[in-house]
Each structure stands twice: as structure tokens, then as C-alpha cells.
Amino acid sequence: MSLILEQFPYAVSCMRGLEQSAALQGPLTPAATLDAHISEILDLAAQLHHPPEHVAMLYCAELTRLARMAVVADYLPVLTAKRVRSLLRSGHGG
């Protein structure tokens, strides 16, 4: 996990900030939440052949947006990944 943290300092910082906010307080522990998000970022980067750093920045922006509206935080990794996948496939993700 420490290698992942070194590779994605922006995304990790963003997600830790979100976890500390009221938007993501829920039944998941911060470590489990962070692992789920990092896993989604790496999967998207591999599946869609985009640089992980780019995917991480887009993912974090979408996560921030979705977290504001979330009622159940458990679904945020899946919903965020779906939205980022759609953006990258449509060419709107940069």
C-alpha cells in the first residue's frame, strides 16, 4: 500500500480529506474506503489505457462531486468509477 500512496499523493490526499468530511462518514473505515478507491483508480487506468495519475485526478474530482450528494457512502467507489469510465470513454475526461 505504501507504494500506491507514493504514486498517487494527490488522490490519496483528496480522499483522506473527503473521509474526514461529513460527506463520507459512514460504516466503512477510512483504510477500507481508501483501498476501494485506489483499486478502482488502478482498474480504470488499466482497462481504459490511461495514465493512472490522470485517472486519479479525474476520479477524485468526480468523487468530491458525488460525495456531496451521497446518502450511502458505501456505493461511492462503484458510482465514481462508473462516471469516470463514462467520461474517459466519451473523451470528456481529457
C-alpha positions in Angstrom: 0.0 0.0 0.0 2.8 2.4 0.7 3.9 2.3 -3.0 0.4 3.2 -4.0 0.4 6.1 -1.6 3.7 7.4 -3.1 2.3 7.1 -6.7 -0.9 9.0 -6.1 -0.3 11.6 -3.4 -2.9 14.0 -4.9 -5.6 11.4 -5.0 -4.8 10.0 -1.5 -4.8 13.5 -0.1 -8.1 14.2 -1.7 -9.7 11.0 -0.5 -8.4 11.4 3.1 -9.9 14.9 3.1 -13.2 13.5 2.0 -13.1 10.8 4.5 -12.7 13.3 7.3 -15.6 15.4 6.0 -19.2 14.8 6.9 -20.0 13.6 3.4 -18.2 10.3 3.8 -18.7 9.4 7.4 -20.3 6.0 7.4 -19.8 2.4 8.2 -16.6 1.9 6.2 -13.3 2.5 7.9 -11.0 5.1 6.2 -8.5 2.5 5.3 -11.1 0.2 3.6 -12.5 3.2 1.8 -9.1 4.4 0.6 -8.2 0.8 -0.6 -11.5 0.6 -2.5 -10.9 3.9 -4.3 -7.3 3.2 -5.1 -8.3 -0.2 -6.5 -11.0 1.5 -8.7 -8.4 4.0 -10.0 -5.9 1.3 -10.9 -8.6 -0.8 -12.6 -9.8 2.1 -14.7 -6.3 3.1 -15.7 -5.6 -0.5 -16.8 -8.9 -1.1 -18.6 -9.0 2.2 -20.4 -5.3 2.6 -21.1 -5.0 6.0 -19.4 -2.2 7.1 -17.1 -3.1 6.3 -13.5 -2.2 9.9 -12.5 -4.8 11.3 -14.9 -7.4 8.8 -13.8 -6.7 9.6 -10.2 -7.2 13.3 -10.7 -10.5 12.8 -12.6 -11.7 10.2 -10.1 -11.0 12.5 -7.2 -12.9 15.4 -8.8 -15.9 13.1 -9.5 -15.7 11.6 -6.0 -15.8 15.0 -4.5 -18.9 15.9 -6.6 -20.7 12.7 -5.9 -19.9 12.7 -2.1 -21.8 16.0 -1.7 -25.0 14.3 -2.8 -24.4 10.8 -1.3 -26.8 9.3 1.1 -25.0 6.0 1.3 -21.2 6.3 1.1 -20.8 2.5 0.5 -21.6 2.9 -3.2 -19.3 5.8 -3.9 -16.3 3.8 -5.3 -18.6 2.0 -7.7 -20.6 5.1 -8.7 -17.5 7.2 -9.1 -15.7 4.5 -11.2 -18.8 4.3 -13.5 -18.9 8.0 -14.0 -15.1 8.3 -14.7 -15.3 5.3 -17.1 -18.1 7.1 -19.0 -16.2 10.4 -19.1 -13.0 8.8 -20.3 -14.7 6.7 -23.0 -16.6 9.7 -24.3 -13.5 11.8 -24.5 -14.6 14.3 -21.8 -12.1 13.2 -19.3 -9.2 14.8 -21.1 
